[in-house]
Amino acid sequence: MPDQEYVYVVTRDGRRVSHTNHETRELAIAESAYWTRVIHTDLGGGRKVDPESVVRVVRTDRPNRIK
């Protein structure tokens, strides 16, 4: 399968965080950095939005199949 058919998506715990399909890994990494900052933001008192979540960049040819 040609490389042009693959896209990169940003996931959080196996689920997509946005509907954006990125053509390059670098663009997806930039979006994943944003989501990482959001979910690991300190709410005060040492609490975070969701410290256990993991944000990943996934290369796929079936982006609509990701949860």
Predicted model as a PDB file, atoms N, CA, C, CB and O in Angstrom, pLDDT in the B-factor column:
MODEL        1                                                                  
ATOM      1  N   MET A   1       0.858  -1.187   0.000  1.00 45.00           N  
ATOM      2  CA  MET A   1       0.000   0.000   0.000  1.00 45.00           C  
ATOM      3  C   MET A   1       0.894   1.236   0.000  1.00 45.00           C  
ATOM      4  CB  MET A   1      -0.971   0.006   1.236  1.00 45.00           C  
ATOM      5  O   MET A   1       1.810   1.324   0.817  1.00 45.00           O  
ATOM      6  N   PRO A   2       0.653   2.187  -0.889  1.00 54.00           N  
ATOM      7  CA  PRO A   2       1.489   3.396  -0.953  1.00 54.00           C  
ATOM      8  C   PRO A   2       1.405   4.211   0.327  1.00 54.00           C  
ATOM      9  CB  PRO A   2       1.077   4.263  -2.137  1.00 54.00           C  
ATOM     10  O   PRO A   2       0.397   4.196   1.033  1.00 54.00           O  
ATOM     11  N   ASP A   3       2.500   4.929   0.611  1.00 51.00           N  
ATOM     12  CA  ASP A   3       2.579   5.729   1.833  1.00 51.00           C  
ATOM     13  C   ASP A   3       1.550   6.857   1.854  1.00 51.00           C  
ATOM     14  CB  ASP A   3       3.973   6.307   1.984  1.00 51.00           C  
ATOM     15  O   ASP A   3       1.165   7.301   2.936  1.00 51.00           O  
ATOM     16  N   GLN A   4       1.096   7.332   0.701  1.00 55.00           N  
ATOM     17  CA  GLN A   4       0.143   8.449   0.655  1.00 55.00           C  
ATOM     18  C   GLN A   4      -1.215   8.087   1.264  1.00 55.00           C  
ATOM     19  CB  GLN A   4      -0.052   8.903  -0.784  1.00 55.00           C  
ATOM     20  O   GLN A   4      -1.984   8.980   1.618  1.00 55.00           O  
ATOM     21  N   GLU A   5      -1.513   6.815   1.388  1.00 87.00           N  
ATOM     22  CA  GLU A   5      -2.803   6.417   1.919  1.00 87.00           C  
ATOM     23  C   GLU A   5      -2.819   6.384   3.446  1.00 87.00           C  
ATOM     24  CB  GLU A   5      -3.182   5.065   1.373  1.00 87.00           C  
ATOM     25  O   GLU A   5      -3.879   6.220   4.050  1.00 87.00           O  
ATOM     26  N   TYR A   6      -1.675   6.536   4.061  1.00 94.00           N  
ATOM     27  CA  TYR A   6      -1.596   6.537   5.514  1.00 94.00           C  
ATOM     28  C   TYR A   6      -1.744   7.953   6.048  1.00 94.00           C  
ATOM     29  CB  TYR A   6      -0.274   5.921   5.986  1.00 94.00           C  
ATOM     30  O   TYR A   6      -1.306   8.912   5.414  1.00 94.00           O  
ATOM     31  N   VAL A   7      -2.360   8.078   7.211  1.00 95.00           N  
ATOM     32  CA  VAL A   7      -2.477   9.362   7.897  1.00 95.00           C  
ATOM     33  C   VAL A   7      -2.073   9.146   9.352  1.00 95.00           C  
ATOM     34  CB  VAL A   7      -3.937   9.949   7.786  1.00 95.00           C  
ATOM     35  O   VAL A   7      -2.007   8.016   9.835  1.00 95.00           O  
ATOM     36  N   TYR A   8      -1.810  10.239  10.027  1.00 96.00           N  
ATOM     37  CA  TYR A   8      -1.464  10.207  11.450  1.00 96.00           C  
ATOM     38  C   TYR A   8      -2.609  10.835  12.229  1.00 96.00           C  
ATOM     39  CB  TYR A   8      -0.114  10.956  11.731  1.00 96.00           C  
ATOM     40  O   TYR A   8      -3.105  11.901  11.865  1.00 96.00           O  
ATOM     41  N   VAL A   9      -3.022  10.181  13.290  1.00 96.00           N  
ATOM     42  CA  VAL A   9      -4.074  10.709  14.152  1.00 96.00           C  
ATOM     43  C   VAL A   9      -3.568  10.724  15.589  1.00 96.00           C  
ATOM     44  CB  VAL A   9      -5.380   9.864  14.031  1.00 96.00           C  
ATOM     45  O   VAL A   9      -2.671   9.964  15.953  1.00 96.00           O  
ATOM     46  N   VAL A  10      -4.151  11.596  16.394  1.00 96.00           N  
ATOM     47  CA  VAL A  10      -3.771  11.718  17.801  1.00 96.00           C  
ATOM     48  C   VAL A  10      -4.830  11.009  18.636  1.00 96.00           C  
ATOM     49  CB  VAL A  10      -3.624  13.223  18.229  1.00 96.00           C  
ATOM     50  O   VAL A  10      -6.025  11.270  18.503  1.00 96.00           O  
ATOM     51  N   THR A  11      -4.367  10.104  19.503  1.00 94.00           N  
ATOM     52  CA  THR A  11      -5.291   9.357  20.342  1.00 94.00           C  
ATOM     53  C   THR A  11      -4.967   9.586  21.819  1.00 94.00           C  
ATOM     54  CB  THR A  11      -5.236   7.856  20.003  1.00 94.00           C  
ATOM     55  O   THR A  11      -3.839   9.910  22.190  1.00 94.00           O  
ATOM     56  N   ARG A  12      -5.971   9.411  22.622  1.00 93.00           N  
ATOM     57  CA  ARG A  12      -5.826   9.471  24.084  1.00 93.00           C  
ATOM     58  C   ARG A  12      -6.431   8.197  24.634  1.00 93.00           C  
ATOM     59  CB  ARG A  12      -6.520  10.756  24.703  1.00 93.00           C  
ATOM     60  O   ARG A  12      -7.642   7.991  24.551  1.00 93.00           O  
ATOM     61  N   ASP A  13      -5.599   7.348  25.193  1.00 92.00           N  
ATOM     62  CA  ASP A  13      -6.032   6.052  25.711  1.00 92.00           C  
ATOM     63  C   ASP A  13      -6.769   5.235  24.639  1.00 92.00           C  
ATOM     64  CB  ASP A  13      -6.936   6.251  26.934  1.00 92.00           C  
ATOM     65  O   ASP A  13      -7.768   4.579  24.932  1.00 92.00           O  
ATOM     66  N   GLY A  14      -6.273   5.279  23.410  1.00 90.00           N  
ATOM     67  CA  GLY A  14      -6.842   4.488  22.327  1.00 90.00           C  
ATOM     68  C   GLY A  14      -8.018   5.113  21.613  1.00 90.00           C  
ATOM     69  O   GLY A  14      -8.554   4.509  20.684  1.00 90.00           O  
ATOM     70  N   ARG A  15      -8.439   6.298  22.012  1.00 93.00           N  
ATOM     71  CA  ARG A  15      -9.567   6.975  21.363  1.00 93.00           C  
ATOM     72  C   ARG A  15      -9.090   8.277  20.745  1.00 93.00           C  
ATOM     73  CB  ARG A  15     -10.714   7.241  22.373  1.00 93.00           C  
ATOM     74  O   ARG A  15      -8.236   8.962  21.308  1.00 93.00           O  
ATOM     75  N   ARG A  16      -9.634   8.617  19.601  1.00 94.00           N  
ATOM     76  CA  ARG A  16      -9.242   9.856  18.933  1.00 94.00           C  
ATOM     77  C   ARG A  16      -9.598  11.063  19.775  1.00 94.00           C  
ATOM     78  CB  ARG A  16      -9.906   9.960  17.566  1.00 94.00           C  
ATOM     79  O   ARG A  16     -10.629  11.079  20.447  1.00 94.00           O  
ATOM     80  N   VAL A  17      -8.740  12.080  19.739  1.00 92.00           N  
ATOM     81  CA  VAL A  17      -9.029  13.306  20.476  1.00 92.00           C  
ATOM     82  C   VAL A  17      -9.547  14.406  19.560  1.00 92.00           C  
ATOM     83  CB  VAL A  17      -7.786  13.785  21.206  1.00 92.00           C  
ATOM     84  O   VAL A  17     -10.092  15.401  20.038  1.00 92.00           O  
ATOM     85  N   SER A  18      -9.382  14.239  18.242  1.00 90.00           N  
ATOM     86  CA  SER A  18      -9.923  15.208  17.288  1.00 90.00           C  
ATOM     87  C   SER A  18     -10.197  14.491  15.971  1.00 90.00           C  
ATOM     88  CB  SER A  18      -8.940  16.407  17.077  1.00 90.00           C  
ATOM     89  O   SER A  18      -9.772  13.353  15.778  1.00 90.00           O  
ATOM     90  N   HIS A  19     -10.900  15.152  15.078  1.00 91.00           N  
ATOM     91  CA  HIS A  19     -11.228  14.562  13.780  1.00 91.00           C  
ATOM     92  C   HIS A  19     -10.178  14.858  12.725  1.00 91.00           C  
ATOM     93  CB  HIS A  19     -12.569  15.062  13.310  1.00 91.00           C  
ATOM     94  O   HIS A  19     -10.360  14.507  11.559  1.00 91.00           O  
ATOM     95  N   THR A  20      -9.089  15.495  13.110  1.00 93.00           N  
ATOM     96  CA  THR A  20      -8.057  15.887  12.164  1.00 93.00           C  
ATOM     97  C   THR A  20      -7.188  14.705  11.771  1.00 93.00           C  
ATOM     98  CB  THR A  20      -7.198  16.991  12.750  1.00 93.00           C  
ATOM     99  O   THR A  20      -6.672  13.992  12.632  1.00 93.00           O  
ATOM    100  N   ASN A  21      -7.026  14.496  10.458  1.00 95.00           N  
ATOM    101  CA  ASN A  21      -6.087  13.512   9.930  1.00 95.00           C  
ATOM    102  C   ASN A  21      -4.862  14.285   9.463  1.00 95.00           C  
ATOM    103  CB  ASN A  21      -6.723  12.658   8.756  1.00 95.00           C  
ATOM    104  O   ASN A  21      -4.968  15.129   8.574  1.00 95.00           O  
ATOM    105  N   HIS A  22      -3.705  14.011  10.047  1.00 96.00           N  
ATOM    106  CA  HIS A  22      -2.485  14.735   9.714  1.00 96.00           C  
ATOM    107  C   HIS A  22      -1.708  13.977   8.648  1.00 96.00           C  
ATOM    108  CB  HIS A  22      -1.616  14.948  10.967  1.00 96.00           C  
ATOM    109  O   HIS A  22      -1.619  12.750   8.687  1.00 96.00           O  
ATOM    110  N   GLU A  23      -1.145  14.716   7.693  1.00 95.00           N  
ATOM    111  CA  GLU A  23      -0.374  14.087   6.624  1.00 95.00           C  
ATOM    112  C   GLU A  23       1.048  13.769   7.053  1.00 95.00           C  
ATOM    113  CB  GLU A  23      -0.349  14.981   5.407  1.00 95.00           C  
ATOM    114  O   GLU A  23       1.673  12.870   6.489  1.00 95.00           O  
ATOM    115  N   THR A  24       1.574  14.491   8.043  1.00 96.00           N  
ATOM    116  CA  THR A  24       2.937  14.218   8.514  1.00 96.00           C  
ATOM    117  C   THR A  24       2.924  13.954  10.013  1.00 96.00           C  
ATOM    118  CB  THR A  24       3.884  15.401   8.182  1.00 96.00           C  
ATOM    119  O   THR A  24       2.050  14.420  10.744  1.00 96.00           O  
ATOM    120  N   ARG A  25       3.910  13.200  10.439  1.00 97.00           N  
ATOM    121  CA  ARG A  25       4.043  12.884  11.867  1.00 97.00           C  
ATOM    122  C   ARG A  25       4.326  14.139  12.675  1.00 97.00           C  
ATOM    123  CB  ARG A  25       5.159  11.854  12.092  1.00 97.00           C  
ATOM    124  O   ARG A  25       3.860  14.258  13.808  1.00 97.00           O  
ATOM    125  N   GLU A  26       5.076  15.073  12.118  1.00 97.00           N  
ATOM    126  CA  GLU A  26       5.423  16.306  12.828  1.00 97.00           C  
ATOM    127  C   GLU A  26       4.178  17.120  13.176  1.00 97.00           C  
ATOM    128  CB  GLU A  26       6.381  17.152  11.985  1.00 97.00           C  
ATOM    129  O   GLU A  26       4.081  17.666  14.275  1.00 97.00           O  
ATOM    130  N   LEU A  27       3.232  17.204  12.251  1.00 97.00           N  
ATOM    131  CA  LEU A  27       1.984  17.931  12.525  1.00 97.00           C  
ATOM    132  C   LEU A  27       1.191  17.234  13.636  1.00 97.00           C  
ATOM    133  CB  LEU A  27       1.122  18.040  11.237  1.00 97.00           C  
ATOM    134  O   LEU A  27       0.619  17.891  14.506  1.00 97.00           O  
ATOM    135  N   ALA A  28       1.165  15.923  13.596  1.00 97.00           N  
ATOM    136  CA  ALA A  28       0.447  15.173  14.625  1.00 97.00           C  
ATOM    137  C   ALA A  28       1.117  15.325  15.983  1.00 97.00           C  
ATOM    138  CB  ALA A  28       0.362  13.694  14.247  1.00 97.00           C  
ATOM    139  O   ALA A  28       0.433  15.407  17.003  1.00 97.00           O  
ATOM    140  N   ILE A  29       2.441  15.364  16.009  1.00 97.00           N  
ATOM    141  CA  ILE A  29       3.163  15.548  17.271  1.00 97.00           C  
ATOM    142  C   ILE A  29       2.866  16.920  17.869  1.00 97.00           C  
ATOM    143  CB  ILE A  29       4.678  15.382  17.055  1.00 97.00           C  
ATOM    144  O   ILE A  29       2.746  17.052  19.088  1.00 97.00           O  
ATOM    145  N   ALA A  30       2.746  17.941  17.021  1.00 97.00           N  
ATOM    146  CA  ALA A  30       2.407  19.280  17.511  1.00 97.00           C  
ATOM    147  C   ALA A  30       1.032  19.270  18.176  1.00 97.00           C  
ATOM    148  CB  ALA A  30       2.435  20.307  16.354  1.00 97.00           C  
ATOM    149  O   ALA A  30       0.851  19.877  19.231  1.00 97.00           O  
ATOM    150  N   GLU A  31       0.059  18.581  17.564  1.00 96.00           N  
ATOM    151  CA  GLU A  31      -1.266  18.505  18.177  1.00 96.00           C  
ATOM    152  C   GLU A  31      -1.227  17.661  19.452  1.00 96.00           C  
ATOM    153  CB  GLU A  31      -2.286  17.919  17.181  1.00 96.00           C  
ATOM    154  O   GLU A  31      -1.908  17.983  20.426  1.00 96.00           O  
ATOM    155  N   SER A  32      -0.444  16.596  19.457  1.00 95.00           N  
ATOM    156  CA  SER A  32      -0.376  15.759  20.661  1.00 95.00           C  
ATOM    157  C   SER A  32       0.244  16.518  21.829  1.00 95.00           C  
ATOM    158  CB  SER A  32       0.429  14.485  20.381  1.00 95.00           C  
ATOM    159  O   SER A  32      -0.125  16.287  22.980  1.00 95.00           O  
ATOM    160  N   ALA A  33       1.185  17.424  21.546  1.00 95.00           N  
ATOM    161  CA  ALA A  33       1.770  18.251  22.608  1.00 95.00           C  
ATOM    162  C   ALA A  33       0.705  19.140  23.235  1.00 95.00           C  
ATOM    163  CB  ALA A  33       2.928  19.112  22.057  1.00 95.00           C  
ATOM    164  O   ALA A  33       0.690  19.330  24.451  1.00 95.00           O  
ATOM    165  N   TYR A  34      -0.184  19.684  22.411  1.00 94.00           N  
ATOM    166  CA  TYR A  34      -1.281  20.504  22.923  1.00 94.00           C  
ATOM    167  C   TYR A  34      -2.162  19.679  23.864  1.00 94.00           C  
ATOM    168  CB  TYR A  34      -2.123  21.077  21.757  1.00 94.00           C  
ATOM    169  O   TYR A  34      -2.462  20.118  24.974  1.00 94.00           O  
ATOM    170  N   TRP A  35      -2.575  18.488  23.424  1.00 93.00           N  
ATOM    171  CA  TRP A  35      -3.454  17.658  24.244  1.00 93.00           C  
ATOM    172  C   TRP A  35      -2.772  17.181  25.517  1.00 93.00           C  
ATOM    173  CB  TRP A  35      -3.932  16.466  23.447  1.00 93.00           C  
ATOM    174  O   TRP A  35      -3.418  17.047  26.557  1.00 93.00           O  
ATOM    175  N   THR A  36      -1.480  16.927  25.441  1.00 91.00           N  
ATOM    176  CA  THR A  36      -0.735  16.529  26.633  1.00 91.00           C  
ATOM    177  C   THR A  36      -0.740  17.649  27.657  1.00 91.00           C  
ATOM    178  CB  THR A  36       0.707  16.147  26.271  1.00 91.00           C  
ATOM    179  O   THR A  36      -0.929  17.399  28.847  1.00 91.00           O  
ATOM    180  N   ARG A  37      -0.535  18.892  27.205  1.00 89.00           N  
ATOM    181  CA  ARG A  37      -0.590  20.038  28.130  1.00 89.00           C  
ATOM    182  C   ARG A  37      -1.972  20.167  28.752  1.00 89.00           C  
ATOM    183  CB  ARG A  37      -0.219  21.344  27.401  1.00 89.00           C  
ATOM    184  O   ARG A  37      -2.092  20.455  29.943  1.00 89.00           O  
ATOM    185  N   VAL A  38      -3.015  19.957  27.958  1.00 88.00           N  
ATOM    186  CA  VAL A  38      -4.383  20.110  28.467  1.00 88.00           C  
ATOM    187  C   VAL A  38      -4.681  19.075  29.555  1.00 88.00           C  
ATOM    188  CB  VAL A  38      -5.402  19.977  27.317  1.00 88.00           C  
ATOM    189  O   VAL A  38      -5.176  19.434  30.623  1.00 88.00           O  
ATOM    190  N   ILE A  39      -4.391  17.821  29.302  1.00 87.00           N  
ATOM    191  CA  ILE A  39      -4.804  16.792  30.271  1.00 87.00           C  
ATOM    192  C   ILE A  39      -3.878  16.696  31.468  1.00 87.00           C  
ATOM    193  CB  ILE A  39      -4.875  15.449  29.596  1.00 87.00           C  
ATOM    194  O   ILE A  39      -4.239  16.093  32.479  1.00 87.00           O  
ATOM    195  N   HIS A  40      -2.682  17.284  31.372  1.00 85.00           N  
ATOM    196  CA  HIS A  40      -1.767  17.259  32.510  1.00 85.00           C  
ATOM    197  C   HIS A  40      -1.644  18.620  33.190  1.00 85.00           C  
ATOM    198  CB  HIS A  40      -0.400  16.790  32.060  1.00 85.00           C  
ATOM    199  O   HIS A  40      -0.705  18.851  33.951  1.00 85.00           O  
ATOM    200  N   THR A  41      -2.581  19.517  32.919  1.00 85.00           N  
ATOM    201  CA  THR A  41      -2.596  20.834  33.540  1.00 85.00           C  
ATOM    202  C   THR A  41      -2.869  20.706  35.033  1.00 85.00           C  
ATOM    203  CB  THR A  41      -3.649  21.738  32.875  1.00 85.00           C  
ATOM    204  O   THR A  41      -3.741  19.948  35.456  1.00 85.00           O  
ATOM    205  N   ASP A  42      -2.118  21.449  35.811  1.00 84.00           N  
ATOM    206  CA  ASP A  42      -2.304  21.452  37.256  1.00 84.00           C  
ATOM    207  C   ASP A  42      -3.512  22.321  37.592  1.00 84.00           C  
ATOM    208  CB  ASP A  42      -1.026  21.964  37.987  1.00 84.00           C  
ATOM    209  O   ASP A  42      -3.552  23.500  37.239  1.00 84.00           O  
ATOM    210  N   LEU A  43      -4.491  21.739  38.273  1.00 84.00           N  
ATOM    211  CA  LEU A  43      -5.708  22.460  38.650  1.00 84.00           C  
ATOM    212  C   LEU A  43      -5.576  23.143  40.003  1.00 84.00           C  
ATOM    213  CB  LEU A  43      -6.889  21.512  38.672  1.00 84.00           C  
ATOM    214  O   LEU A  43      -6.516  23.780  40.478  1.00 84.00           O  
ATOM    215  N   GLY A  44      -4.423  23.011  40.614  1.00 84.00           N  
ATOM    216  CA  GLY A  44      -4.225  23.574  41.941  1.00 84.00           C  
ATOM    217  C   GLY A  44      -4.305  22.475  42.985  1.00 84.00           C  
ATOM    218  O   GLY A  44      -5.074  21.523  42.852  1.00 84.00           O  
ATOM    219  N   GLY A  45      -3.523  22.620  43.995  1.00 84.00           N  
ATOM    220  CA  GLY A  45      -3.529  21.624  45.054  1.00 84.00           C  
ATOM    221  C   GLY A  45      -2.916  20.299  44.628  1.00 84.00           C  
ATOM    222  O   GLY A  45      -3.145  19.272  45.267  1.00 84.00           O  
ATOM    223  N   GLY A  46      -2.130  20.318  43.541  1.00 79.00           N  
ATOM    224  CA  GLY A  46      -1.492  19.096  43.074  1.00 79.00           C  
ATOM    225  C   GLY A  46      -2.378  18.198  42.235  1.00 79.00           C  
ATOM    226  O   GLY A  46      -1.956  17.119  41.821  1.00 79.00           O  
ATOM    227  N   ARG A  47      -3.624  18.640  41.975  1.00 83.00           N  
ATOM    228  CA  ARG A  47      -4.529  17.832  41.157  1.00 83.00           C  
ATOM    229  C   ARG A  47      -4.340  18.175  39.683  1.00 83.00           C  
ATOM    230  CB  ARG A  47      -6.003  18.055  41.581  1.00 83.00           C  
ATOM    231  O   ARG A  47      -4.063  19.322  39.334  1.00 83.00           O  
ATOM    232  N   LYS A  48      -4.490  17.177  38.830  1.00 82.00           N  
ATOM    233  CA  LYS A  48      -4.393  17.378  37.391  1.00 82.00           C  
ATOM    234  C   LYS A  48      -5.674  16.909  36.735  1.00 82.00           C  
ATOM    235  CB  LYS A  48      -3.174  16.635  36.805  1.00 82.00           C  
ATOM    236  O   LYS A  48      -6.438  16.146  37.326  1.00 82.00           O  
ATOM    237  N   VAL A  49      -5.912  17.366  35.506  1.00 83.00           N  
ATOM    238  CA  VAL A  49      -7.136  17.011  34.791  1.00 83.00           C  
ATOM    239  C   VAL A  49      -7.253  15.497  34.669  1.00 83.00           C  
ATOM    240  CB  VAL A  49      -7.162  17.666  33.395  1.00 83.00           C  
ATOM    241  O   VAL A  49      -8.264  14.922  35.073  1.00 83.00           O  
ATOM    242  N   ASP A  50      -6.242  14.852  34.123  1.00 84.00           N  
ATOM    243  CA  ASP A  50      -6.257  13.399  33.971  1.00 84.00           C  
ATOM    244  C   ASP A  50      -4.819  12.894  33.872  1.00 84.00           C  
ATOM    245  CB  ASP A  50      -7.081  12.975  32.716  1.00 84.00           C  
ATOM    246  O   ASP A  50      -4.329  12.649  32.770  1.00 84.00           O  
ATOM    247  N   PRO A  51      -4.144  12.737  34.992  1.00 82.00           N  
ATOM    248  CA  PRO A  51      -2.722  12.390  34.962  1.00 82.00           C  
ATOM    249  C   PRO A  51      -2.426  10.983  34.452  1.00 82.00           C  
ATOM    250  CB  PRO A  51      -2.153  12.537  36.327  1.00 82.00           C  
ATOM    251  O   PRO A  51      -1.286  10.701  34.082  1.00 82.00           O  
ATOM    252  N   GLU A  52      -3.403  10.107  34.420  1.00 87.00           N  
ATOM    253  CA  GLU A  52      -3.188   8.726  33.985  1.00 87.00           C  
ATOM    254  C   GLU A  52      -3.292   8.541  32.478  1.00 87.00           C  
ATOM    255  CB  GLU A  52      -4.174   7.827  34.659  1.00 87.00           C  
ATOM    256  O   GLU A  52      -2.858   7.510  31.964  1.00 87.00           O  
ATOM    257  N   SER A  53      -3.852   9.501  31.757  1.00 89.00           N  
ATOM    258  CA  SER A  53      -4.046   9.371  30.315  1.00 89.00           C  
ATOM    259  C   SER A  53      -2.733   9.434  29.554  1.00 89.00           C  
ATOM    260  CB  SER A  53      -4.976  10.452  29.814  1.00 89.00           C  
ATOM    261  O   SER A  53      -1.791  10.119  29.954  1.00 89.00           O  
ATOM    262  N   VAL A  54      -2.695   8.702  28.448  1.00 91.00           N  
ATOM    263  CA  VAL A  54      -1.531   8.679  27.577  1.00 91.00           C  
ATOM    264  C   VAL A  54      -1.966   9.145  26.190  1.00 91.00           C  
ATOM    265  CB  VAL A  54      -0.889   7.252  27.522  1.00 91.00           C  
ATOM    266  O   VAL A  54      -2.904   8.599  25.609  1.00 91.00           O  
ATOM    267  N   VAL A  55      -1.279  10.156  25.669  1.00 94.00           N  
ATOM    268  CA  VAL A  55      -1.558  10.680  24.340  1.00 94.00           C  
ATOM    269  C   VAL A  55      -0.531  10.095  23.383  1.00 94.00           C  
ATOM    270  CB  VAL A  55      -1.526  12.245  24.323  1.00 94.00           C  
ATOM    271  O   VAL A  55       0.672  10.147  23.639  1.00 94.00           O  
ATOM    272  N   ARG A  56      -1.018   9.532  22.268  1.00 95.00           N  
ATOM    273  CA  ARG A  56      -0.135   8.908  21.286  1.00 95.00           C  
ATOM    274  C   ARG A  56      -0.460   9.389  19.880  1.00 95.00           C  
ATOM    275  CB  ARG A  56      -0.244   7.384  21.359  1.00 95.00           C  
ATOM    276  O   ARG A  56      -1.568   9.847  19.601  1.00 95.00           O  
ATOM    277  N   VAL A  57       0.530   9.275  19.003  1.00 97.00           N  
ATOM    278  CA  VAL A  57       0.341   9.506  17.583  1.00 97.00           C  
ATOM    279  C   VAL A  57       0.304   8.132  16.923  1.00 97.00           C  
ATOM    280  CB  VAL A  57       1.479  10.421  16.976  1.00 97.00           C  
ATOM    281  O   VAL A  57       1.203   7.314  17.117  1.00 97.00           O  
ATOM    282  N   VAL A  58      -0.749   7.888  16.139  1.00 95.00           N  
ATOM    283  CA  VAL A  58      -0.936   6.589  15.510  1.00 95.00           C  
ATOM    284  C   VAL A  58      -0.937   6.770  13.995  1.00 95.00           C  
ATOM    285  CB  VAL A  58      -2.255   5.918  15.993  1.00 95.00           C  
ATOM    286  O   VAL A  58      -1.628   7.642  13.467  1.00 95.00           O  
ATOM    287  N   ARG A  59      -0.162   5.944  13.302  1.00 95.00           N  
ATOM    288  CA  ARG A  59      -0.149   5.945  11.838  1.00 95.00           C  
ATOM    289  C   ARG A  59      -1.112   4.861  11.382  1.00 95.00           C  
ATOM    290  CB  ARG A  59       1.304   5.706  11.262  1.00 95.00           C  
ATOM    291  O   ARG A  59      -0.984   3.704  11.785  1.00 95.00           O  
ATOM    292  N   THR A  60      -2.074   5.226  10.544  1.00 94.00           N  
ATOM    293  CA  THR A  60      -3.101   4.273  10.167  1.00 94.00           C  
ATOM    294  C   THR A  60      -3.589   4.522   8.744  1.00 94.00           C  
ATOM    295  CB  THR A  60      -4.267   4.341  11.142  1.00 94.00           C  
ATOM    296  O   THR A  60      -3.497   5.637   8.231  1.00 94.00           O  
ATOM    297  N   ASP A  61      -4.102   3.485   8.122  1.00 92.00           N  
ATOM    298  CA  ASP A  61      -4.765   3.645   6.838  1.00 92.00           C  
ATOM    299  C   ASP A  61      -6.269   3.534   7.011  1.00 92.00           C  
ATOM    300  CB  ASP A  61      -4.262   2.603   5.832  1.00 92.00           C  
ATOM    301  O   ASP A  61      -7.010   3.583   6.029  1.00 92.00           O  
ATOM    302  N   ARG A  62      -6.732   3.385   8.250  1.00 89.00           N  
ATOM    303  CA  ARG A  62      -8.163   3.305   8.570  1.00 89.00           C  
ATOM    304  C   ARG A  62      -8.482   4.234   9.745  1.00 89.00           C  
ATOM    305  CB  ARG A  62      -8.575   1.837   8.906  1.00 89.00           C  
ATOM    306  O   ARG A  62      -8.831   3.752  10.822  1.00 89.00           O  
ATOM    307  N   PRO A  63      -8.370   5.552   9.564  1.00 88.00           N  
ATOM    308  CA  PRO A  63      -8.535   6.473  10.692  1.00 88.00           C  
ATOM    309  C   PRO A  63      -9.931   6.452  11.298  1.00 88.00           C  
ATOM    310  CB  PRO A  63      -8.213   7.867  10.253  1.00 88.00           C  
ATOM    311  O   PRO A  63     -10.084   6.750  12.482  1.00 88.00           O  
ATOM    312  N   ASN A  64     -10.946   6.110  10.524  1.00 85.00           N  
ATOM    313  CA  ASN A  64     -12.303   6.095  11.065  1.00 85.00           C  
ATOM    314  C   ASN A  64     -12.576   4.868  11.925  1.00 85.00           C  
ATOM    315  CB  ASN A  64     -13.305   6.157   9.939  1.00 85.00           C  
ATOM    316  O   ASN A  64     -13.604   4.803  12.599  1.00 85.00           O  
ATOM    317  N   ARG A  65     -11.671   3.896  11.909  1.00 83.00           N  
ATOM    318  CA  ARG A  65     -11.851   2.685  12.699  1.00 83.00           C  
ATOM    319  C   ARG A  65     -11.349   2.846  14.127  1.00 83.00           C  
ATOM    320  CB  ARG A  65     -11.142   1.528  12.039  1.00 83.00           C  
ATOM    321  O   ARG A  65     -11.678   2.031  14.989  1.00 83.00           O  
ATOM    322  N   ILE A  66     -10.559   3.880  14.395  1.00 82.00           N  
ATOM    323  CA  ILE A  66     -10.065   4.091  15.753  1.00 82.00           C  
ATOM    324  C   ILE A  66     -11.238   4.530  16.607  1.00 82.00           C  
ATOM    325  CB  ILE A  66      -8.909   5.149  15.793  1.00 82.00           C  
ATOM    326  O   ILE A  66     -12.029   5.380  16.198  1.00 82.00           O  
ATOM    327  N   LYS A  67     -11.351   3.955  17.780  1.00 74.00           N  
ATOM    328  CA  LYS A  67     -12.493   4.189  18.682  1.00 74.00           C  
ATOM    329  C   LYS A  67     -12.936   5.621  18.725  1.00 74.00           C  
ATOM    330  CB  LYS A  67     -12.156   3.751  20.064  1.00 74.00           C  
ATOM    331  O   LYS A  67     -13.882   5.953  19.440  1.00 74.00           O  
TER     332      LYS A  67                                                      
ENDMDL                                                                          
END                                                                             
